[in-house]
Amino acid sequence: MGNDEQKARVMLRGGGNYIGSLLLIKFLKSMNTKLLMTISAVILGIAGIILSFLPVEVSKYLEMTGTNSIILQILGALYFGFAMLNWTAKANLIGGIYSRPVAIGNFAHFLIGALALAKVAFKNMNLTYILIAMITYLIFAILFGYVLFTNPISKNKSI
């Protein structure tokens, strides 16, 4: 059992069952950062395009006032920018000291977003779109946190 497995078991011991913890550990050890970067780029890109080009419609759907549509449009630009960053960095080795700014930016974005969404979600559990966004952000925060705080496994062992 490696040091990462011991850390993960200690972290998961309080909240999860043993089998779930082992499955999570196995998934994290075999995780492909290219797949993570691609999926996050696609999700952020779709959200960015929708918010950039349809801010008024999204604002009406979310029952927000019309003045908030500019905030949604700027948020769309931010999402699209992150999507382009993740798409162009997907081929790079990410984790540990490699591409650290990309990993830090994604981890901070998804962690802070998950915490903010959790605050809103726990005040009003009827907002299912907030719960879905919170779960999505939480999953990405965990995955990017793992990428940030562990060393990547290079396919070329001679490096």
C-alpha positions as CSV (number, residue, x, y, z in Angstrom):
1,M,0.0,0.0,0.0
2,G,1.5,3.3,-1.1
3,N,1.6,6.6,0.8
4,D,-1.2,8.1,-1.3
5,E,-3.4,5.2,-0.4
6,Q,-2.8,5.7,3.3
7,K,-3.6,9.4,3.0
8,A,-6.7,8.7,1.1
9,R,-7.9,6.1,3.5
10,V,-7.3,8.4,6.5
11,M,-9.2,11.2,4.6
12,L,-12.1,9.0,3.7
13,R,-12.3,7.0,6.9
14,G,-14.6,9.5,8.6
15,G,-17.2,9.8,5.9
16,G,-17.3,6.9,3.6
17,N,-17.4,3.1,3.7
18,Y,-14.3,1.0,3.1
19,I,-15.3,-0.4,-0.3
20,G,-16.3,3.1,-1.6
21,S,-13.0,4.4,-0.3
22,L,-11.0,1.7,-2.1
23,L,-12.9,2.3,-5.4
24,L,-12.2,6.1,-5.1
25,I,-8.5,5.4,-4.4
26,K,-8.3,3.0,-7.4
27,F,-10.1,5.5,-9.7
28,L,-7.8,8.4,-8.6
29,K,-4.7,6.3,-9.1
30,S,-5.7,5.4,-12.7
31,M,-7.1,8.8,-13.5
32,N,-6.1,10.3,-16.9
33,T,-5.5,14.0,-16.7
34,K,-6.1,14.4,-20.4
35,L,-9.6,13.0,-19.9
36,L,-10.2,15.3,-16.9
37,M,-9.0,18.4,-18.9
38,T,-11.1,17.4,-21.9
39,I,-14.3,16.9,-19.9
40,S,-13.9,20.1,-17.9
41,A,-13.1,22.0,-21.1
42,V,-16.2,20.7,-22.8
43,I,-18.5,21.4,-19.8
44,L,-17.0,24.9,-19.2
45,G,-17.1,25.6,-23.0
46,I,-20.8,24.8,-23.3
47,A,-21.7,26.8,-20.2
48,G,-19.5,29.7,-21.5
49,I,-21.1,29.8,-24.9
50,I,-24.6,29.6,-23.5
51,L,-24.0,32.4,-21.0
52,S,-22.1,34.5,-23.5
53,F,-24.8,34.4,-26.2
54,L,-28.0,33.9,-24.2
55,P,-27.5,35.9,-21.0
56,V,-31.0,37.4,-21.1
57,E,-32.7,34.1,-21.7
58,V,-30.7,32.4,-18.9
59,S,-31.5,35.3,-16.6
60,K,-35.2,34.9,-17.3
61,Y,-35.0,31.2,-16.7
62,L,-33.3,31.6,-13.4
63,E,-35.8,34.4,-12.5
64,M,-33.1,37.0,-12.2
65,T,-33.6,40.7,-12.9
66,G,-32.6,42.0,-16.4
67,T,-29.6,43.9,-15.0
68,N,-27.9,40.6,-14.0
69,S,-27.6,39.5,-17.6
70,I,-24.3,41.4,-18.0
71,I,-22.9,39.5,-15.0
72,L,-23.9,36.2,-16.7
73,Q,-22.3,37.3,-20.0
74,I,-19.0,38.1,-18.2
75,L,-19.3,34.7,-16.4
76,G,-19.7,33.1,-19.8
77,A,-16.5,34.8,-21.0
78,L,-14.7,33.5,-17.9
79,Y,-16.0,29.9,-18.4
80,F,-15.0,30.0,-22.1
81,G,-11.6,31.3,-21.1
82,F,-11.1,28.4,-18.7
83,A,-12.4,26.0,-21.3
84,M,-9.7,27.2,-23.8
85,L,-7.0,27.0,-21.1
86,N,-8.0,23.4,-20.3
87,W,-8.4,22.4,-23.9
88,T,-4.9,23.7,-24.9
89,A,-3.3,22.3,-21.8
90,K,-4.8,18.8,-22.0
91,A,-1.8,17.3,-23.7
92,N,0.7,18.6,-21.1
93,L,1.8,16.6,-18.1
94,I,-0.2,18.0,-15.2
95,G,0.3,17.5,-11.5
96,G,2.9,18.1,-8.8
97,I,5.3,20.8,-10.3
98,Y,4.2,20.2,-13.9
99,S,1.7,22.8,-15.2
100,R,1.1,23.8,-11.6
101,P,-0.6,27.2,-12.5
102,V,-3.2,25.3,-14.5
103,A,-3.9,22.8,-11.7
104,I,-4.0,25.6,-9.1
105,G,-6.4,27.7,-11.2
106,N,-8.8,24.9,-11.8
107,F,-8.7,23.6,-8.2
108,A,-9.3,27.1,-6.8
109,H,-12.2,27.8,-9.2
110,F,-14.0,24.5,-8.6
111,L,-13.4,24.4,-4.8
112,I,-14.6,28.0,-4.3
113,G,-17.5,27.5,-6.7
114,A,-18.5,24.3,-4.9
115,L,-18.5,26.0,-1.5
116,A,-20.5,29.0,-2.8
117,L,-23.0,26.6,-4.5
118,A,-23.2,24.5,-1.3
119,K,-24.1,27.6,0.7
120,V,-27.0,28.4,-1.6
121,A,-28.1,24.7,-2.0
122,F,-28.4,24.1,1.7
123,K,-30.5,27.2,2.1
124,N,-33.0,26.1,-0.6
125,M,-33.0,22.4,-1.4
126,N,-35.7,22.9,-4.1
127,L,-33.3,24.4,-6.6
128,T,-32.2,21.3,-8.4
129,Y,-30.0,23.1,-10.9
130,I,-28.0,24.5,-8.0
131,L,-27.6,21.0,-6.5
132,I,-26.5,19.6,-9.9
133,A,-24.0,22.4,-10.3
134,M,-22.7,21.9,-6.7
135,I,-22.2,18.2,-7.3
136,T,-20.4,18.8,-10.6
137,Y,-18.2,21.5,-9.0
138,L,-17.4,19.2,-6.0
139,I,-16.4,16.3,-8.3
140,F,-14.1,18.6,-10.3
141,A,-12.7,20.1,-7.1
142,I,-11.8,16.7,-5.7
143,L,-10.2,15.6,-9.0
144,F,-8.2,18.8,-9.6
145,G,-7.2,18.7,-5.9
146,Y,-5.8,15.2,-6.4
147,V,-4.0,16.3,-9.6
148,L,-2.6,19.3,-7.8
149,F,-1.3,17.6,-4.7
150,T,0.1,14.4,-6.2
151,N,2.9,13.7,-8.7
152,P,1.8,12.7,-12.2
153,I,2.6,9.3,-13.7
154,S,4.5,9.8,-16.9
155,K,4.0,7.3,-19.7
156,N,7.7,7.7,-20.6
157,K,9.5,6.4,-17.5
158,S,12.9,7.5,-18.8
159,I,12.2,11.2,-18.0
